[in-house]
């Protein structure tokens, strides 16, 4: 708890601490309330899940050491988010697939749905076809409690894509570099109204209150795959964009995890 408070105070902004083991619905309700309040008070809320291995010292040094310049990163943000996603998508198709239709997989996903409907014990309530609640702070053994201490921060930035500069996430494996992630978040906010909302050491969840604003769900799924290939390769049953598209059409939460 003491280390959590030190980390919170490092950001020099408003915050609330939600203790490990407490009820997650209270945290989510507080986020949505802060989301509305921030429109008037000039901040964007962010949920930061505190890893048990973090101390204030190693967190600050690990993420903000070596002359890290938050303002410079924000100022250098480009308007090339869409182009970055297209480039990544085309590269993954060329590297991993014989053709794009294999990844889109409309027939594969349709066949999977037909199979499920034929199962005697098929239950619609067990079919998670949309995401409307944050989940990365839930305990693996008990989804009714927080897995660790969690901070709800009031980040004083004008634009939600600038949040990334406060949490310089990325740059390992296939996770985009922070500067690219800022450009992508800018594009996603301007296109869909989606904002980065929840951070762990390897997960980002976005809040998309307007869903995808009627956009082509396959095209949006392509962008999600380009941003995080595991959203399809480890986050779907059929490993297809069609399944992901079906999910995000009705979802207000976008979930990304990098292995």
C-alpha positions as CSV (number, residue, x, y, z in Angstrom):
1,X,0.0,0.0,0.0
2,X,2.8,2.4,0.9
3,X,4.6,1.7,-2.5
4,X,1.3,2.2,-4.3
5,X,0.9,5.6,-2.7
6,X,4.5,6.6,-3.7
7,X,3.8,5.6,-7.3
8,X,0.6,7.6,-7.2
9,X,2.3,10.7,-5.9
10,X,5.0,10.5,-8.6
11,X,2.4,11.5,-11.2
12,X,1.4,14.7,-9.3
13,X,-2.2,14.6,-10.2
14,X,-5.5,13.6,-8.5
15,X,-5.8,9.9,-7.6
16,X,-7.7,7.3,-5.7
17,X,-6.3,3.9,-4.4
18,X,-8.4,0.8,-4.7
19,X,-6.9,-1.9,-2.5
20,X,-6.2,-5.5,-3.6
21,X,-9.1,-7.7,-2.9
22,X,-11.7,-4.9,-3.1
23,X,-14.8,-5.0,-5.4
24,X,-14.0,-4.2,-9.0
25,X,-17.4,-2.8,-9.8
26,X,-16.7,0.2,-7.5
27,X,-13.5,0.9,-9.5
28,X,-15.3,0.7,-12.8
29,X,-18.1,2.9,-11.6
30,X,-15.5,5.4,-10.3
31,X,-13.8,5.4,-13.7
32,X,-17.0,6.2,-15.6
33,X,-17.8,9.0,-13.2
34,X,-14.3,10.4,-13.6
35,X,-14.6,10.1,-17.3
36,X,-17.6,12.5,-17.3
37,X,-16.1,14.8,-14.7
38,X,-12.9,15.1,-16.6
39,X,-14.7,16.7,-19.6
40,X,-15.4,19.7,-17.3
41,X,-12.3,19.7,-15.2
42,X,-9.7,19.1,-17.9
43,X,-8.3,15.6,-17.2
44,X,-8.7,12.0,-18.5
45,X,-9.0,9.1,-16.0
46,X,-6.6,6.2,-16.2
47,X,-6.6,3.0,-14.3
48,X,-3.1,1.7,-13.5
49,X,-2.9,-1.8,-12.1
50,X,0.1,-2.0,-9.7
51,X,2.2,-5.1,-10.3
52,X,3.2,-6.9,-7.0
53,X,6.9,-6.7,-8.0
54,X,6.8,-2.9,-8.4
55,X,8.4,-0.6,-5.9
56,X,8.2,3.2,-6.5
57,X,11.9,3.1,-7.2
58,X,12.0,0.4,-9.8
59,X,8.7,1.6,-11.4
60,X,10.0,5.2,-11.8
61,X,13.5,4.1,-13.0
62,X,12.2,1.4,-15.3
63,X,9.7,3.6,-17.1
64,X,11.0,7.1,-16.7
65,X,14.8,6.8,-16.4
66,X,17.5,7.6,-18.9
67,X,16.3,11.2,-19.6
68,X,12.7,10.3,-20.5
69,X,11.0,13.5,-21.9
70,X,7.2,13.3,-21.7
71,X,6.6,16.6,-23.4
72,X,8.9,15.9,-26.3
73,X,7.2,12.6,-27.0
74,X,3.8,14.4,-27.1
75,X,5.0,17.2,-29.3
76,X,6.5,14.8,-31.8
77,X,3.2,12.9,-32.2
78,X,2.4,12.4,-35.9
79,X,-0.8,12.1,-37.8
80,X,0.2,8.8,-39.3
81,X,-1.6,6.3,-37.0
82,X,-3.7,4.9,-39.9
83,X,-0.6,4.5,-42.1
84,X,1.3,2.8,-39.3
85,X,-1.5,0.2,-38.8
86,X,-1.7,-0.4,-42.5
87,X,2.0,-1.0,-42.8
88,X,2.0,-3.4,-39.9
89,X,-1.0,-5.3,-41.2
90,X,0.4,-5.7,-44.7
91,X,3.7,-6.9,-43.1
92,X,2.0,-9.6,-40.9
93,X,-0.1,-10.8,-43.9
94,X,3.1,-11.2,-46.0
95,X,5.0,-12.9,-43.2
96,X,2.4,-15.3,-41.7
97,X,-0.4,-15.9,-44.3
98,X,-0.8,-17.3,-47.8
99,X,-3.5,-14.8,-48.5
100,X,-5.7,-12.3,-46.6
101,X,-8.8,-14.4,-46.7
102,X,-7.2,-17.0,-44.5
103,X,-6.9,-14.5,-41.7
104,X,-10.3,-12.9,-42.3
105,X,-11.9,-16.4,-42.2
106,X,-15.5,-15.6,-42.7
107,X,-16.3,-19.2,-43.7
108,X,-14.3,-20.6,-40.8
109,X,-16.1,-18.4,-38.3
110,X,-19.5,-19.1,-39.8
111,X,-18.9,-22.8,-39.6
112,X,-17.8,-22.5,-36.0
113,X,-21.1,-20.7,-35.1
114,X,-23.1,-23.4,-36.9
115,X,-21.3,-26.1,-34.9
116,X,-22.0,-24.4,-31.6
117,X,-25.7,-24.1,-32.5
118,X,-25.8,-27.8,-33.0
119,X,-24.3,-28.6,-29.6
120,X,-27.0,-30.0,-27.3
121,X,-25.8,-28.0,-24.3
122,X,-25.1,-24.8,-26.2
123,X,-26.0,-21.8,-24.0
124,X,-26.0,-18.2,-25.4
125,X,-25.1,-16.9,-22.0
126,X,-21.8,-18.7,-22.1
127,X,-20.9,-17.1,-25.5
128,X,-18.8,-14.1,-24.9
129,X,-19.4,-12.2,-28.1
130,X,-18.8,-8.7,-26.7
131,X,-16.7,-6.8,-24.1
132,X,-18.4,-4.1,-22.0
133,X,-16.4,-4.3,-18.8
134,X,-12.7,-3.9,-18.0
135,X,-11.1,-7.1,-16.9
136,X,-7.3,-6.8,-16.6
137,X,-7.4,-6.0,-12.9
138,X,-9.6,-9.0,-12.0
139,X,-8.2,-11.9,-9.9
140,X,-7.6,-15.1,-11.9
141,X,-9.1,-17.1,-9.2
142,X,-11.9,-14.8,-8.2
143,X,-13.3,-12.3,-10.6
144,X,-15.2,-10.5,-7.8
145,X,-12.0,-9.0,-6.4
146,X,-9.1,-6.8,-7.6
147,X,-5.9,-8.8,-8.3
148,X,-3.7,-6.1,-6.8
149,X,-3.7,-2.5,-5.7
150,X,-5.1,-0.3,-8.5
151,X,-4.8,3.5,-9.0
152,X,-7.4,5.7,-10.6
153,X,-5.5,8.7,-11.8
154,X,-6.8,12.0,-13.1
155,X,-4.2,12.7,-15.9
156,X,-4.1,16.4,-16.7
157,X,-3.8,16.2,-20.5
158,X,-5.9,18.0,-23.1
159,X,-6.0,15.0,-25.6
160,X,-6.5,11.4,-24.6
161,X,-3.7,10.1,-26.9
162,X,-1.3,12.1,-24.7
163,X,-2.0,9.6,-21.9
164,X,0.5,7.2,-23.6
165,X,3.3,9.7,-22.8
166,X,2.5,9.4,-19.1
167,X,2.6,5.6,-19.3
168,X,5.4,5.0,-21.9
169,X,4.2,1.5,-22.8
170,X,5.6,-0.6,-25.6
171,X,8.8,-1.3,-27.6
172,X,9.1,-5.0,-26.9
173,X,8.3,-8.0,-29.1
174,X,5.6,-6.8,-31.5
175,X,4.3,-4.1,-29.2
176,X,4.4,-0.7,-30.9
177,X,6.9,1.9,-29.7
178,X,5.4,4.6,-27.5
179,X,5.7,7.2,-30.2
180,X,3.8,5.0,-32.7
181,X,1.3,4.1,-30.1
182,X,0.5,7.8,-29.5
183,X,-0.1,8.3,-33.2
184,X,-2.4,5.2,-33.3
185,X,-4.3,6.3,-30.2
186,X,-4.8,9.8,-31.8
187,X,-6.2,8.2,-35.0
188,X,-8.5,5.8,-33.0
189,X,-9.8,8.7,-30.9
190,X,-10.5,10.9,-33.9
191,X,-12.1,7.9,-35.8
192,X,-13.9,6.0,-33.0
193,X,-13.8,8.1,-29.9
194,X,-11.7,5.3,-28.2
195,X,-9.4,6.3,-25.3
196,X,-6.7,4.3,-23.5
197,X,-8.2,3.5,-20.1
198,X,-6.5,0.6,-18.3
199,X,-2.7,-0.2,-18.1
200,X,-0.8,-3.2,-16.7
201,X,2.8,-4.0,-17.5
202,X,1.6,-5.9,-20.7
203,X,-2.1,-5.0,-21.2
204,X,-4.0,-2.0,-22.5
205,X,-7.7,-1.7,-22.4
206,X,-9.5,1.1,-24.3
207,X,-12.9,2.6,-23.5
208,X,-14.9,3.1,-26.7
209,X,-18.3,4.5,-25.5
210,X,-19.5,5.0,-29.1
211,X,-18.4,1.4,-30.1
212,X,-17.1,1.7,-33.6
213,X,-19.5,4.4,-34.8
214,X,-20.9,2.2,-37.6
215,X,-17.5,1.6,-39.2
216,X,-16.8,-1.6,-41.2
217,X,-16.1,-4.1,-38.4
218,X,-13.7,-6.2,-40.5
219,X,-11.6,-3.1,-41.3
220,X,-11.5,-2.2,-37.6
221,X,-10.5,-5.8,-36.7
222,X,-7.7,-5.4,-39.2
223,X,-6.4,-2.4,-37.2
224,X,-6.7,-4.3,-33.9
225,X,-4.7,-7.2,-35.4
226,X,-2.1,-4.8,-36.7
227,X,-1.8,-3.2,-33.3
228,X,-1.7,-6.5,-31.4
229,X,-1.6,-9.8,-33.3
230,X,-2.3,-11.8,-30.2
231,X,-5.8,-10.2,-30.1
232,X,-6.6,-12.7,-32.8
233,X,-4.0,-15.4,-32.4
234,X,-4.6,-15.9,-28.6
235,X,-7.8,-13.9,-28.1
236,X,-10.2,-15.8,-30.4
237,X,-11.3,-19.4,-30.8
238,X,-11.2,-19.5,-34.6
239,X,-8.1,-17.3,-35.0
240,X,-10.0,-15.1,-37.5
241,X,-10.7,-11.4,-38.0
242,X,-14.4,-12.4,-38.6
243,X,-14.7,-13.5,-34.9
244,X,-12.9,-10.4,-33.7
245,X,-15.1,-8.2,-35.8
246,X,-18.2,-9.8,-34.4
247,X,-17.0,-9.1,-30.9
248,X,-16.0,-5.4,-31.4
249,X,-19.2,-4.4,-33.2
250,X,-21.0,-4.4,-29.9
251,X,-18.1,-3.8,-27.5
252,X,-17.3,-0.7,-25.5
253,X,-14.0,-2.2,-24.3
254,X,-11.1,-3.0,-26.5
255,X,-8.6,-5.4,-24.9
256,X,-4.9,-5.9,-26.0
257,X,-2.3,-8.1,-24.5
258,X,1.3,-8.6,-25.6
259,X,3.0,-11.9,-24.6
